[in-house]
Amino acid sequence: MRNLMIGIMAIIAIQSCNQNEPGYSIQVNLEDAGGKWVKLMAMEEREYVVYDSVFVEPGTAAEMTGNVEGVTTMYLTVEEAQGSIQLLMENATYEISGSLENPVTVSDGRAQSDLNAYNEKLKPMAEQLTGIITELRAAQANEENEKSDSLREEYYKIYEQRDAVDSAYVADNPASFASILALRGIFYQLDMDELEAVLSSLDPALHEMEEYAYMSGKLERMQAVAIGQPYTDFELATPEGEMLSVSEVHNGNVLLIDFWASWCGPCRRANPELVEIYNEYHDRGFEILGVSLDRDSASWIKGIADDKLTWPQISDLAYWNSKGAELYGVPAIPHAVLIDREGIITAKKLHGDELREAIEALL
């Protein structure tokens, strides 16, 4: 009997511990969610996966409960609806109301409170950008080209202002969890030393976030292929399916590794000038190797043909998981790496006259 009582007490103790175990609770009271599934999405290996979900009965609220480790960026969405609500998930309570377009998120978690304050700071610019996009779509539909061009310029100017706000926010709030998200949006603009400095300035609590690990990994790879370092060799397939390496194309030439993609607007706009530079210097020992971040062969091959790119091209059609982009810590495209005849990286992200001058100096 005594052993039986000990066993019963142990079971009760375990159940009590499980009931008291901290976790998250999300109260969902969104407009137009009745009769639909609300899903909590997480990012895994650049793909969105369903982390949690709940079916919302018409006319009622719903609740999701579970556990997460640390602080993780997730997105709440409703089936068959456009848009999502960004959340900094931790084991805390969340009350979400309003709509996907204009959500109201209340939380007792520090991370989400940081994100709410950050979003409030960006709200005026976010509303401006949304308004411009609406106008731009209408102008494009009506084929108002001049108005479309003007709206694009206005859009880019506001986006530059937002980048400046993000940069200032990170500098002023190194302990805010929202600083990680702000930095994630602008880190590609920073050089290696700048990125190292800003990552080092952030509070240690932020180091556990996936975005920090991602940017830290990019920094490590940038350091491995920094200016003054020998280039890192790799090989990928050509459009014809043959394997081609950086070393085969370099072969004592001055080499520009051009990371691009057919879906990348800035890349395509830069290609005509790159064609001119290639034609101007190729006979003197200058070579280009195009490394595409495309996802399908047909688009890649069409982009090569349309832009008249006559230099060697390689790709693994792996998008941002491209082996070459990973090895070179490519944060954004177009991204160019200039290598001298001895195989030393001498410059990055040059274009136009700066690129011409750098090539001239190496030939």
C-alpha positions as CSV (number, residue, x, y, z in Angstrom):
1,M,0.0,0.0,0.0
2,R,2.8,2.4,0.9
3,N,4.5,1.8,-2.5
4,L,1.1,2.4,-4.3
5,M,0.7,5.7,-2.5
6,I,4.2,6.8,-3.4
7,G,3.4,6.0,-7.1
8,I,0.2,7.9,-7.1
9,M,1.9,10.9,-5.5
10,A,4.6,10.8,-8.1
11,I,2.1,10.8,-11.0
12,I,0.3,13.8,-9.3
13,A,3.6,15.6,-9.0
14,I,4.5,15.1,-12.6
15,Q,1.0,16.3,-13.8
16,S,1.3,19.3,-11.6
17,C,4.7,20.2,-13.1
18,N,3.4,19.8,-16.6
19,Q,0.4,22.0,-15.8
20,N,2.7,24.7,-14.4
21,E,5.2,24.5,-17.2
22,P,5.4,27.9,-18.9
23,G,4.2,28.2,-22.5
24,Y,2.6,30.6,-24.9
25,S,-1.0,31.4,-25.2
26,I,-2.4,33.2,-28.3
27,Q,-6.0,34.5,-28.1
28,V,-7.2,35.0,-31.7
29,N,-10.1,37.3,-32.3
30,L,-9.5,38.4,-35.9
31,E,-12.0,39.8,-38.3
32,D,-13.1,37.4,-41.1
33,A,-11.4,34.4,-39.4
34,G,-14.6,32.7,-38.5
35,G,-15.0,29.3,-40.1
36,K,-11.3,29.2,-41.1
37,W,-8.0,27.9,-39.9
38,V,-5.6,30.4,-38.3
39,K,-2.0,29.3,-38.7
40,L,1.2,30.2,-36.9
41,M,4.0,29.9,-39.4
42,A,7.7,29.5,-38.7
43,M,10.7,29.7,-41.1
44,E,12.8,26.6,-41.5
45,E,15.6,26.5,-44.1
46,R,14.0,29.4,-46.0
47,E,10.7,27.6,-46.2
48,Y,7.5,28.5,-44.2
49,V,6.1,25.6,-42.1
50,V,3.0,25.4,-39.9
51,Y,4.1,25.6,-36.3
52,D,0.7,25.7,-34.7
53,S,-2.9,26.1,-35.9
54,V,-6.5,26.4,-34.6
55,F,-9.9,26.3,-36.3
56,V,-12.0,29.4,-35.5
57,E,-15.7,28.7,-35.0
58,P,-17.9,31.5,-36.5
59,G,-18.7,34.2,-34.0
60,T,-16.1,33.1,-31.4
61,A,-12.5,33.7,-30.5
62,A,-9.9,30.9,-30.5
63,E,-6.8,30.0,-28.6
64,M,-3.5,28.4,-29.5
65,T,-1.2,27.1,-26.7
66,G,2.2,25.5,-26.8
67,N,5.9,26.0,-26.1
68,V,8.8,27.7,-27.8
69,E,12.5,27.9,-27.0
70,G,13.8,31.4,-26.6
71,V,12.5,34.1,-28.9
72,T,11.5,33.2,-32.5
73,T,10.1,35.2,-35.3
74,M,6.8,33.8,-36.6
75,Y,3.9,34.9,-38.7
76,L,0.1,34.5,-38.0
77,T,-2.1,34.1,-41.0
78,V,-5.6,33.0,-42.0
79,E,-6.2,30.4,-44.6
80,E,-7.1,31.8,-48.1
81,A,-6.2,35.3,-46.9
82,Q,-3.4,37.6,-48.1
83,G,-0.9,39.0,-45.6
84,S,0.3,38.0,-42.1
85,I,1.0,39.4,-38.7
86,Q,4.6,39.3,-37.6
87,L,5.2,38.1,-34.0
88,L,8.2,37.7,-31.8
89,M,7.1,34.4,-30.2
90,E,8.2,33.5,-26.7
91,N,6.5,31.7,-23.8
92,A,4.1,34.6,-23.1
93,T,0.5,35.6,-23.7
94,Y,-0.7,37.3,-26.9
95,E,-4.1,38.8,-27.7
96,I,-4.6,39.5,-31.4
97,S,-7.6,41.4,-32.7
98,G,-8.4,43.7,-35.6
99,S,-7.6,42.4,-39.1
100,L,-4.5,41.1,-40.9
101,E,-4.1,44.5,-42.5
102,N,-4.5,46.4,-39.3
103,P,-3.8,44.1,-36.4
104,V,-3.8,45.0,-32.7
105,T,-1.4,42.8,-30.8
106,V,-1.1,42.9,-27.0
107,S,1.4,40.8,-25.2
108,D,3.1,40.6,-21.8
109,G,6.2,39.3,-23.5
110,R,9.2,41.6,-23.6
111,A,10.1,40.7,-27.2
112,Q,6.7,41.5,-28.7
113,S,6.5,44.7,-26.6
114,D,9.7,45.7,-28.3
115,L,8.3,44.9,-31.7
116,N,5.1,46.8,-31.0
117,A,7.1,49.9,-30.1
118,Y,9.2,49.6,-33.2
119,N,6.2,49.1,-35.5
120,E,4.6,52.2,-34.0
121,K,7.7,54.2,-34.8
122,L,7.6,53.0,-38.4
123,K,3.8,53.3,-38.8
124,P,3.8,56.7,-40.6
125,M,6.2,55.5,-43.3
126,A,4.5,52.1,-43.6
127,E,1.2,53.9,-44.3
128,Q,2.9,56.1,-46.9
129,L,4.5,53.1,-48.6
130,T,1.1,51.3,-48.7
131,G,-0.6,54.4,-50.2
132,I,2.1,54.7,-52.9
133,I,1.8,51.0,-53.8
134,T,-2.0,51.4,-54.3
135,E,-1.5,54.5,-56.5
136,L,1.3,52.8,-58.4
137,R,-0.9,49.8,-59.3
138,A,-3.6,52.0,-60.5
139,A,-1.2,54.1,-62.6
140,Q,0.3,50.9,-64.2
141,A,-3.2,49.6,-64.9
142,N,-4.0,52.9,-66.7
143,E,-0.6,52.9,-68.5
144,E,0.3,56.2,-66.9
145,N,4.1,55.8,-67.4
146,E,5.2,59.2,-66.1
147,K,3.1,58.9,-63.0
148,S,4.4,55.4,-62.4
149,D,8.0,56.6,-62.6
150,S,7.3,59.4,-60.3
151,L,5.6,57.1,-57.7
152,R,8.6,54.7,-57.9
153,E,11.0,57.5,-57.1
154,E,8.9,58.6,-54.2
155,Y,8.7,55.0,-53.0
156,Y,12.5,54.6,-53.1
157,K,13.0,57.9,-51.2
158,I,10.7,56.8,-48.4
159,Y,12.4,53.4,-48.3
160,E,15.8,55.1,-47.9
161,Q,14.3,57.1,-45.0
162,R,13.1,53.9,-43.4
163,D,16.6,52.4,-43.8
164,A,18.0,55.4,-42.0
165,V,15.4,55.0,-39.2
166,D,16.2,51.3,-38.9
167,S,19.9,52.1,-38.6
168,A,19.3,54.7,-35.9
169,Y,17.0,52.4,-34.1
170,V,19.6,49.6,-33.9
171,A,22.2,52.0,-32.7
172,D,19.9,53.5,-30.0
173,N,18.3,50.3,-28.9
174,P,21.0,47.5,-28.7
175,A,18.9,45.6,-26.1
176,S,15.6,45.6,-28.1
177,F,14.6,42.4,-29.7
178,A,13.2,44.5,-32.6
179,S,16.7,45.7,-33.3
180,I,17.5,42.2,-34.7
181,L,14.6,42.6,-37.2
182,A,15.6,46.1,-38.1
183,L,19.2,45.0,-38.7
184,R,18.1,42.0,-40.7
185,G,16.5,44.4,-43.2
186,I,19.6,46.6,-43.7
187,F,22.7,44.5,-42.9
188,Y,23.4,43.9,-46.6
189,Q,24.2,47.6,-46.9
190,L,27.1,47.2,-44.4
191,D,30.6,46.2,-45.1
192,M,32.4,43.6,-43.1
193,D,33.8,45.8,-40.4
194,E,30.5,47.7,-40.0
195,L,28.5,44.5,-39.6
196,E,31.0,43.1,-37.1
197,A,30.7,46.3,-35.0
198,V,26.9,46.4,-34.9
199,L,26.6,42.7,-34.1
200,S,29.0,43.1,-31.3
201,S,27.1,46.0,-29.9
202,L,23.8,44.0,-29.5
203,D,22.7,42.7,-26.1
204,P,23.7,39.0,-25.5
205,A,20.0,38.1,-25.1
206,L,19.6,38.8,-28.8
207,H,22.3,36.4,-29.8
208,E,20.1,33.4,-29.5
209,M,17.7,34.6,-32.2
210,E,17.8,32.9,-35.6
211,E,18.3,36.2,-37.4
212,Y,21.5,36.9,-35.3
213,A,22.9,33.5,-36.2
214,Y,22.1,34.1,-39.8
215,M,23.9,37.5,-39.9
216,S,26.8,36.1,-37.8
217,G,27.2,33.3,-40.3
218,K,27.2,35.8,-43.2
219,L,29.9,37.8,-41.3
220,E,32.1,34.7,-40.9
221,R,31.9,33.9,-44.6
222,M,32.6,37.5,-45.5
223,Q,35.7,37.4,-43.3
224,A,36.8,34.2,-45.1
225,V,36.6,35.9,-48.5
226,A,37.5,39.4,-47.4
227,I,39.5,41.8,-49.5
228,G,43.1,40.7,-49.4
229,Q,42.2,37.0,-49.0
230,P,42.7,34.4,-51.7
231,Y,39.5,33.5,-53.5
232,T,37.5,30.4,-52.4
233,D,37.1,27.9,-55.2
234,F,33.8,26.1,-56.0
235,E,32.2,24.5,-59.0
236,L,28.6,24.5,-60.3
237,A,26.8,23.4,-63.4
238,T,26.8,25.4,-66.7
239,P,23.5,25.8,-68.6
240,E,24.7,22.8,-70.7
241,G,25.0,20.7,-67.5
242,E,28.8,20.6,-67.4
243,M,30.6,21.4,-64.1
244,L,32.8,24.5,-64.1
245,S,34.9,25.9,-61.3
246,V,36.1,29.4,-60.4
247,S,39.7,28.3,-60.8
248,E,39.1,27.1,-64.4
249,V,37.8,30.5,-65.3
250,H,40.4,32.5,-63.3
251,N,43.4,30.7,-64.7
252,G,45.7,33.7,-64.4
253,N,43.1,36.2,-65.6
254,V,41.6,39.2,-63.7
255,L,38.3,37.8,-62.7
256,L,35.0,39.3,-61.7
257,I,32.6,36.9,-60.0
258,D,29.1,38.3,-60.7
259,F,26.3,37.0,-58.4
260,W,23.0,37.7,-60.1
261,A,19.6,36.2,-61.1
262,S,17.2,36.6,-63.9
263,W,14.5,37.6,-61.4
264,C,16.7,40.4,-59.9
265,G,15.7,43.8,-61.4
266,P,18.8,45.7,-60.3
267,C,20.9,42.8,-61.8
268,R,19.2,43.0,-65.1
269,R,19.6,46.8,-65.2
270,A,23.3,46.5,-64.5
271,N,23.9,43.9,-67.2
272,P,24.2,46.2,-70.2
273,E,27.1,48.1,-68.6
274,L,28.7,44.8,-67.6
275,V,28.5,43.7,-71.2
276,E,30.3,46.9,-72.3
277,I,33.0,46.4,-69.7
278,Y,33.5,42.7,-70.7
279,N,33.9,43.6,-74.4
280,E,36.3,46.4,-73.5
281,Y,38.7,44.4,-71.4
282,H,38.2,40.7,-72.2
283,D,41.0,40.6,-74.9
284,R,43.5,42.0,-72.3
285,G,42.9,39.2,-69.8
286,F,39.7,40.1,-68.1
287,E,37.1,37.4,-67.5
288,I,33.7,37.3,-65.8
289,L,32.0,34.3,-64.2
290,G,28.3,34.7,-63.7
291,V,26.9,32.8,-60.7
292,S,23.1,32.8,-60.8
293,L,20.7,32.5,-57.9
294,D,17.9,31.5,-60.2
295,R,15.4,28.8,-59.3
296,D,14.6,27.3,-62.7
297,S,16.7,26.6,-65.7
298,A,14.4,28.2,-68.3
299,S,14.4,31.6,-66.7
300,W,18.1,31.5,-66.2
301,I,18.9,30.6,-69.8
302,K,16.4,33.2,-71.1
303,G,18.0,35.9,-68.9
304,I,21.4,35.0,-70.3
305,A,20.2,35.2,-73.9
306,D,18.0,38.3,-73.5
307,D,20.9,40.3,-71.9
308,K,23.5,38.9,-74.3
309,L,25.8,37.6,-71.6
310,T,28.6,35.9,-73.4
311,W,30.9,35.0,-70.4
312,P,30.7,31.7,-68.5
313,Q,27.7,31.1,-66.4
314,I,27.1,28.6,-63.6
315,S,24.3,27.8,-61.1
316,D,22.9,25.1,-58.8
317,L,19.4,26.7,-59.2
318,A,19.2,26.8,-55.4
319,Y,18.0,30.5,-55.0
320,W,19.5,31.9,-51.8
321,N,20.8,28.5,-50.9
322,S,23.3,28.7,-53.7
323,K,26.6,27.1,-52.8
324,G,28.5,30.0,-54.3
325,A,26.4,32.7,-52.5
326,E,26.8,30.9,-49.2
327,L,30.6,30.6,-49.5
328,Y,31.0,34.2,-50.4
329,G,28.5,35.5,-47.8
330,V,26.4,37.3,-50.4
331,P,23.9,39.4,-48.6
332,A,22.1,40.9,-51.7
333,I,22.5,40.9,-55.4
334,P,23.9,42.1,-57.7
335,H,27.2,41.3,-55.8
336,A,30.5,41.4,-57.6
337,V,33.9,40.1,-56.4
338,L,37.0,41.3,-58.2
339,I,40.1,39.0,-58.2
340,D,43.6,39.8,-59.4
341,R,45.8,37.5,-61.6
342,E,47.4,36.0,-58.4
343,G,44.0,35.0,-57.1
344,I,43.7,37.6,-54.4
345,I,40.3,39.4,-53.8
346,T,40.9,43.1,-54.4
347,A,37.4,44.7,-54.3
348,K,33.7,44.0,-54.0
349,K,30.5,45.6,-55.1
350,L,32.1,47.9,-57.7
351,H,30.3,49.1,-60.8
352,G,30.6,51.7,-63.5
353,D,33.7,53.9,-63.6
354,E,34.9,52.5,-60.2
355,L,34.9,49.0,-61.7
356,R,36.7,50.1,-64.9
357,E,39.4,51.9,-62.9
358,A,39.9,48.8,-60.7
359,I,40.2,46.5,-63.7
360,E,42.6,48.9,-65.4
361,A,44.9,48.8,-62.3
362,L,45.0,45.0,-62.3
363,L,45.6,44.4,-66.0
